[in-house]
Amino acid sequence: MVVEQPLVSISNLAEEFLITPRTIRYYEEMGLLAPVHHEKMSQRLYGARERARLKLILRGKRLGFSLSEIKEMINLYDIDHTEGLQLERAVAYGEKRLQELEEKIQELTLLKAELLDYHQQFTELMKKCTEE
């Protein structure tokens, strides 16, 4: 038996995901989320689909994907419910992101070595200055 999750307000959804309602509205503007509009209360309501999409958006952001990449990956599910296209694209974007991270790690490793070298040189110069 599948239990249907109740619709929640933007403030409740924001609280649940520890983000601001403004962030949710921005994701709506970008076409990533599409809430149900409650006519009588003139309020946005979010169900299981939007909750799942928001979880994917936040995970994608945490992993460093752009919103356009995230949107493309999420929307592929609507085209292919087997998730094949979605997984293919996620793997491709993941490989690209891993390469970017590897390059960044190499840059940071070189920067760290350079900073350690300067630190050693400056420490030695400081010792010479205090000895004189």
C-alpha positions, 0 to 999 in steps of 0.5 A: 500500500502506497501512502500519499504524502500530503501537500505542504506549503512553501514555508513548510517545504523550505523548513524541511529542506533547511532552505529559504522560500526564496530559494524554492521560488527561484527554482520555480522560476528556473523551471525546476519545480512546478507547485500546485496552486491552491485557488481558494488560498492563493498558495503554492503547495508541494507534493511528493514529486516536487519534494523528490525533485528538490532533493535531487536539485540540492544533491546536484548543487552540493556535488557542484552541478549547474542548475541547467545540468540539474534541470536537464538530468531531472527532465530526462526522467519525464522523457524516459521513465526507464531512467536510462537517459537520465543515468547516462547524462548523470554519468557524463556530467559526473565524469566531467565534474570529477575531472574538474575536481581532479584539476582543482586538487592538483592546483591546490596541491601546487599552491600548498607547496608554494605557500609552504616554501614561502613560509619556510623562506620567510621563517628563516628570514625572520630568524635572521632578523631577530638574531641580528 
